Amino acid sequence: MSLLGVHRQGTGPTLVWLHGFTQTRDSAHLFRTILAGTYEVVTLDLPGHGRNAAIEASLVETADLLAEVLPREPFILGGYSFGARVALHFALCHPERLHRLVLLGATRGIEDPSQRVERRQRDDAIAERVEMIGADRFLDEWLAQPMFQGLPPDPRERAARSSNAHGLATSLRRAGTGTQEWLGPRMSKVLVPTLTLAGSDDVKFSVEANAIAAEVVNGRSGVVGSAGHAAHLERPEESARLVIEFQRQ
């Protein structure tokens, strides 16, 4: 089993960007295009999504699958939400492969075991929902959540969303937040320089961004102004600027 469809755009130092849940390697076009003016931006579909919808993998397994297809020399790794959780696991499992780490909308997981079980049950219920109603209807419901209310209408971004209901359901069951171990005690093992980002209107993840930055060895946090959870879609120029400035420091 191997991940398919590695895509490269631009020239310069390698920056691998991992998409969020329901997205694909083709998502965040404007954000990636801006970054491609400075970097060689590498994207691919994560398990359960796009070209890799048939692959089932946990977060740790996904990190190992990525290690098989990504550059051997140290690179910058970034990710959004689900992709940020994958990136965090990659940093813990394969630290020697990274030059820098960028996390947008990341979480260390859920510390309380009972709350983790509740989240797992909720993820399972959402997985059943997407299988029952299909990916198109599910995407309408998913994007109608308050955390995405600031997203501008963008047919290109909608077209880039994953359309495989079973793949999305499997992603929730195998790699949802409810399945993730609590990573708080392991943050001090992240040695690579790390930038944690969140939208200013995304209060929950702003708190988490500050916590991760404080717990890793060499971390700093940043805020994307006037943006919610998907800050790189709402404010692509500002989000890309923060990433580029981090690399130059």
Sequence and secondary structure as in RCSB ss.txt:
>XXXX:A:sequence
MSLLGVHRQGTGPTLVWLHGFTQTRDSAHLFRTILAGTYEVVTLDLPGHGRNAAIEASLVETADLLAEVLPREPF
ILGGYSFGARVALHFALCHPERLHRLVLLGATRGIEDPSQRVERRQRDDAIAERVEMIGADRFLDEWLAQPMFQG
LPPDPRERAARSSNAHGLATSLRRAGTGTQEWLGPRMSKVLVPTLTLAGSDDVKFSVEANAIAAEVVNGRSGVVG
SAGHAAHLERPEESARLVIEFQRQ
>XXXX:A:secstr
      EEESSSSEEEEE  TT  TT SHHHHHHHTTTSEEEE   TTSGGGTT    HHHHHHHHHHHS SS E
EEEEETHHHHHHHHHHHH GGGEEEEEEES     SSHHHHHHHHHHHHHHHHHHHHH HHHHHHHHHTSGGGTT
    HHHHHTS   HHHHHHHHHHHSGGGS   GGGGGG  S EEEEEETT HHHHHHHHHHHHHSTTEEEEEET
T  SSHHHHSHHHHHHHHHHHHH 
